[in-house]
Amino acid sequence: MDSVGLLAELPPATVQRILGGRAGRLAADRARGIDPRPVTPRSLPTSSSVSHTFPRQTLDGAEVRAALLELVGQLGLLLRRRGQVARGLA
């Protein structure tokens, strides 16, 4: 038995004989997608942002990249302090 799919194909009584009553029922049910535990939604993740305002309009790529790198560092520190991770950046 090396996959959940194979476990799901076995009759529940066979799984119970192999694993024991309660563990066998639980394994057989979960393999078939049966989970009676209630789903409790978590709060939406908080968003975090950092910003930079240039003193004037700029087309200097090096200046823009340096500012972006600084923002990434600031955001990383903010997330670390909160014990959070990033799921996406925009």
Backbone torsions as a table, in degrees:
resi	resn	phi	psi	omega
1	MET	NA	111.0	-177.6
2	ASP	-130.1	14.4	176.6
3	SER	-153.6	158.1	178.3
4	VAL	-66.2	-34.0	179.2
5	GLY	-59.5	-42.4	177.4
6	LEU	-65.9	-38.5	177.3
7	LEU	-63.0	-39.9	-179.3
8	ALA	-67.2	-26.4	-179.4
9	GLU	-77.8	-21.7	-179.6
10	LEU	-72.8	147.8	173.7
11	PRO	-64.0	141.7	-179.2
12	PRO	-54.1	-35.7	-179.2
13	ALA	-63.9	-36.2	179.0
14	THR	-66.7	-42.8	179.0
15	VAL	-64.2	-38.5	179.0
16	GLN	-66.3	-37.9	178.0
17	ARG	-65.5	-37.3	-177.8
18	ILE	-74.2	-47.3	-173.3
19	LEU	-98.6	-10.7	-174.5
20	GLY	99.7	163.3	-172.9
21	GLY	-53.7	-69.0	-173.8
22	ARG	-66.9	-47.7	-179.2
23	ALA	-62.8	-37.9	178.7
24	GLY	-65.7	-44.8	177.7
25	ARG	-60.9	-45.5	-179.2
26	LEU	-61.3	-47.4	-179.3
27	ALA	-63.5	-43.2	-179.8
28	ALA	-64.4	-44.1	179.1
29	ASP	-63.1	-48.0	-178.2
30	ARG	-64.3	-36.2	177.9
31	ALA	-63.7	-28.1	178.8
32	ARG	-94.0	6.0	177.4
33	GLY	83.7	16.7	-180.0
34	ILE	-96.5	117.7	179.3
35	ASP	-142.9	104.7	-174.5
36	PRO	-76.8	-5.0	-178.5
37	ARG	-65.0	139.2	179.7
38	PRO	-69.7	147.0	176.4
39	VAL	-87.5	122.6	178.7
40	THR	-113.9	113.2	-178.3
41	PRO	-67.0	143.5	176.0
42	ARG	-94.8	160.2	178.0
43	SER	-67.2	152.2	179.2
44	LEU	-64.2	145.7	-179.8
45	PRO	-65.2	145.4	177.1
46	THR	-74.1	148.5	176.7
47	SER	-94.7	152.8	178.6
48	SER	-129.1	145.9	178.6
49	SER	-146.6	152.7	172.4
50	VAL	-134.3	154.2	-178.5
51	SER	-143.0	160.5	178.5
52	HIS	-141.7	131.6	176.4
53	THR	-113.6	123.2	177.0
54	PHE	-75.1	144.2	-179.4
55	PRO	-66.8	-21.8	177.8
56	ARG	-152.1	165.8	176.9
57	GLN	-62.4	141.3	-178.7
58	THR	-140.5	144.7	173.5
59	LEU	-117.1	6.3	-178.1
60	ASP	-73.7	108.0	-177.0
61	GLY	-58.8	-39.7	-179.3
62	ALA	-64.1	-40.0	179.3
63	GLU	-66.5	-41.5	179.5
64	VAL	-66.2	-44.6	178.9
65	ARG	-62.0	-41.1	178.8
66	ALA	-62.8	-42.1	178.7
67	ALA	-65.5	-41.0	179.5
68	LEU	-64.7	-42.8	177.9
69	LEU	-62.1	-40.4	176.9
70	GLU	-63.1	-41.5	178.7
71	LEU	-63.9	-40.7	178.4
72	VAL	-62.0	-42.0	177.2
73	GLY	-62.5	-43.8	178.9
74	GLN	-61.5	-44.4	-179.2
75	LEU	-65.7	-40.5	177.3
76	GLY	-60.2	-44.3	178.2
77	LEU	-63.4	-42.3	179.2
78	LEU	-60.1	-46.2	-179.7
79	LEU	-65.9	-40.3	178.7
80	ARG	-61.5	-43.6	179.5
81	ARG	-61.2	-34.9	-179.4
82	ARG	-84.9	-9.2	-176.0
83	GLY	70.8	32.2	-177.8
84	GLN	-111.6	168.7	173.8
85	VAL	-128.5	159.7	179.9
86	ALA	-92.4	136.8	174.4
87	ARG	-99.5	-27.2	179.2
88	GLY	-165.1	159.7	177.6
89	LEU	-126.8	144.3	177.2
90	ALA	-140.2	NA	NA
